[in-house]
Amino acid sequence: MAQDKLLKIHNLHKSYGDLEIFKGLTLSMDRGDRLVIIGPSGGGKSTLLRIVMGLEDIVGGDIYMDGKPYILRDGAKTKIDRKLQARVGMVFQHYTLFPHLDILRNLTLAPVKTRGMSRAEAEEKAMGLLTRFGLDAKAHAYPSQLSGGQKQRVAIARALMLDPDLLLFDEVTSALDPELVAEVEAVMMELAEAGMPMMIVTHDMHFARNIASRVVFAAGGVVVEDGPPEQVLDAPQVARTREFVERVFAKKR
Amino acid sequence: MSYDLQFFYVWQNLDKLGQGLVVSLELTGLANLIGLTLGFGVALLLRAKSALLRAPAAAMVEVFRCTPVLVQVVWFFYCVPILFNLFIDPMVMGVLALGVNLAAFNAEGYRAAIQSVPREQYDACAALGLTGWTRIRHVILPHALRAALPVLMTNGITIFQQSALVALVAIPDLMYAGKMLATETYRPIETYTVVAAIYFAISAPVSLIVQRIEARFDRVQA
């Protein structure tokens, strides 16, 4: 159905032991959205992405994709719809490339093994992506021979091989040397312009302002404020958001 | 001390030591075959969810790691035939004793290597839909085997040296051949020096290769 949200998180609860991370978090996103999630460290921003990727158990609540149940709490177990999970892609802080495979094989492994794509077809698609990201010369290099920025661009290309409907970015520039951040952010901007729905956790407020269609301030286990970047970052409506944003920008200057 | 070193008799009988060396290498090769395969199986048991599978594997590893190899070899030779009424070729016994010992040590090497695969690799697999056997076969195992390789090679060459212990139970290996030659020629110093040199000449290059591999891994990790 056209009016169904791409992703709908309803009343999400999550805790690690006694530590409550989410206390009924509710959030939804449309196909055209690029959501940047900000909030205090330890507030569960990365955990939220990991949950949406299906990497974490939840304590309560449910998540829908295109109106279909994706992740549910069913009695004592978290139930994840694997078909819907396959439509989500994720890029991690530490690249997580497969060190024993060359770049081309890093890209082709999943489509060949899980999507039944032929090797030739997968390689053609991989070379297309690598060329687009300026990495075609590195196709037969190993991850250890690449810079952090190059590795992260490969990781993005690897996620794109599976044509995700939603791409999650978990602090993808946090481990990079400052001079390498720009090349990764440029790739993300390019994807944004091509209309890729994204959910992004970043500490780079400048980049957040540039790429976000919506900024979500999450704290205390719930969404405190949710709106366009001009609102949340420049003129927050909620005192708690204002306090956080002021502190973050003060640190930068 | 005036001892006149005479290597002549040893050189003259080098072929006997050579025959012994062949037996030692056979013992080592076959023991490694057992150690690499059985060790892997035991490592999988060590990581099993069920304590019923884990406990015997852990017990086996501890028994073999915490008793002297010499005692294990002697035990295999004298106790197994009596306890199980099983009389088999001494060579087979030697291979079994060394092989099972090696399996226990290799199991620990495999287990540590599997454990060393970063959690992020599992996350990456999940995010790409790689699960079950595909994940093990294409990501976890290649990762773990690389990490295990130096340990497996070190254990493997250690067994070559430990194999000298089977001379005690009359398997005609290099050590046994040396013992015979020393008695025959009344030249123990010369004979055992040459025997030691042969063990060294085979072990040292392997140890060097292991160092090379480890240095390479360190570079790759960085």
Contacts between the chains, C-beta under 8 A, distances in Angstrom:
chain1	res1	chain2	res2	distance
A	50	B	123	7.8
A	53	B	126	7.3
A	53	B	127	5.6
A	54	B	126	6.8
A	55	B	123	5.7
A	55	B	126	5.6
A	55	B	127	7.3
A	82	B	129	7.7
A	85	B	129	7.3
A	86	B	129	5.1
A	88	B	127	7.7
A	89	B	127	6.6
A	90	B	123	7.9
A	90	B	127	4.2
A	92	B	120	6.3
A	92	B	123	6.6
A	92	B	124	6.8
A	92	B	127	7.8
A	94	B	120	5.7
A	96	B	118	7.9
A	96	B	120	4.5
A	96	B	121	6.3
A	96	B	123	6.4
A	96	B	124	3.8
A	97	B	124	7.8
A	98	B	121	7.3
A	98	B	124	7.4
A	98	B	138	7.9
A	98	B	139	5.8
A	98	B	143	7.8
A	99	B	143	7.2
A	99	B	220	6.6
A	100	B	142	4.4
A	100	B	143	6.2
A	100	B	146	6.4
A	109	B	128	7.5
A	109	B	130	7.1
A	109	B	138	6.0
A	109	B	139	8.0
A	110	B	128	3.9
A	110	B	129	6.1
A	110	B	130	5.8
A	113	B	130	6.4
A	113	B	134	4.8
A	113	B	138	6.8
A	114	B	128	7.2
A	114	B	129	4.3
A	114	B	130	6.4
A	114	B	134	7.2
A	142	B	220	7.9
A	144	B	219	7.5
A	144	B	220	4.5
A	144	B	221	7.9
A	144	B	222	7.9
A	158	B	128	7.3
A	159	B	127	7.3
A	159	B	128	7.8
A	162	B	128	6.8
A	162	B	129	7.1
